Amino acid sequence: MKIAVMGAGGVGGYFGGRLAQAGHEVSFVARGKHLEALKAKGLSLKSPLGDATIKVKASANPAELGDAEVVLFAVKLWDTESAAEAIRPLVAKGGVVIPFQNGVESIARIGKVLGPERVLGGAAIISGRIAEPGVIVQVGKMARLRFGPTLPAQQKVAEQFRDACQQSKIDVELTNDIERVLWEKFVALVALSATTTVARQPIGVVRADPDLRWLLETVMRETWALGRKRGVKLADDFVAQMMKFADGLPAEMRASMAADLEAGGKLEVPWLSGTVARMAREAGLEAPANRAAFAALKPYIDGKA
C-alpha cells in the first residue's frame, strides 16, 4: 500500500516505520536534522516490541513524494491547517487522510481544508518520542491504532489500511463509531497531559500523590461529563476504567506535552484542557480543573527557551 506520513515523530515515525518494515511503500515528510538523518541513515526504532532500522524515502516537501492512498497525519495540533494544505498533492488522485493527533477536532479542521470526503478519524495510543535525529524510542509496549470512516464511501480504503496494519503486526482496530473512540482517548489524554505537565513529573509520581491523583481523576471526570453532554456514548464507569489504566502505565511515562514543556517547545494545551474549558462553557457546564490547568500552562503555550 502507498502510504505517506505527515509528521515523523513518536506517532508517525513509529507506525510509519512498522509499515515500511513490513514492505509497504511508505514515505515521510520531515524537516531539519531529523530529515537529514532519515535520508543518511534511515529510520531507527527502539522499542520493547523489537528494534529496527529501515531505509526510508523522506522529504520536507510533500509534493516530491508522489501520490498516496493513505496519509498518516501526525503533526502537532498548532500545525494542522498548514500541514493539511501542504499535503494536498499527496491526495490529489483520491487518497485519504487519517489524523492520528491529540484532541477531538482534527476531522473538522482538516475537512475544512481538503474536504470532508478526504478525512477519516483516528486515534493512536503510544508513548514515543524522537530521542535523537532519525531515532524513535517507544516507552512501554502499548502501541495501538484505532480508526474508522466518517462517510460510507471511505469503508473500502479503511479496510485496506487495516489489513496493511495487520500485515505489519500493528495492534489495530477498525471502528464504526470513531467519535466515541476519539473521546475515549481524549478523556484519558487530557488528564495525563494536564497532570504530568503541570506537575513536571511522570505518571508514577502523579498517581502516587493523593492531591495529584485527585487532579488526574477530576480532569478526567470533567472531560467525560462534557462528552456525555455532547451525546458521545461513553460508558458510565469509563473514568474508573481509565484510572485503572493509568495505574498500569509505566511509572516513567509522561505525556508528550510534558516533554515539550521541558524542551521549551510549544504546547498543545489550547486543544486539550483549553478545549474542554471552552466546550464546557458553551454547554453550560463547569470544568474548573481543566480551566486551572489551562491557565497554569498559558504562559508557556508559545514555547520558552
Beta strands, then each sheet from edge to edge (+ up, - down):
strand 1: 2-6
strand 2: 25-29
strand 3: 43-46
strand 4: 52-54
strand 5: 57-59
strand 6: 70-73
strand 7: 96-99
strand 8: 121-132
strand 9: 135-148
strand 10: 171-174
sheet 1: 5+ 2+ 1+ 6+ 7+
sheet 2: 4+ 3- 9- 8+
sheet 3: 4+ 3- 9- 10-
end
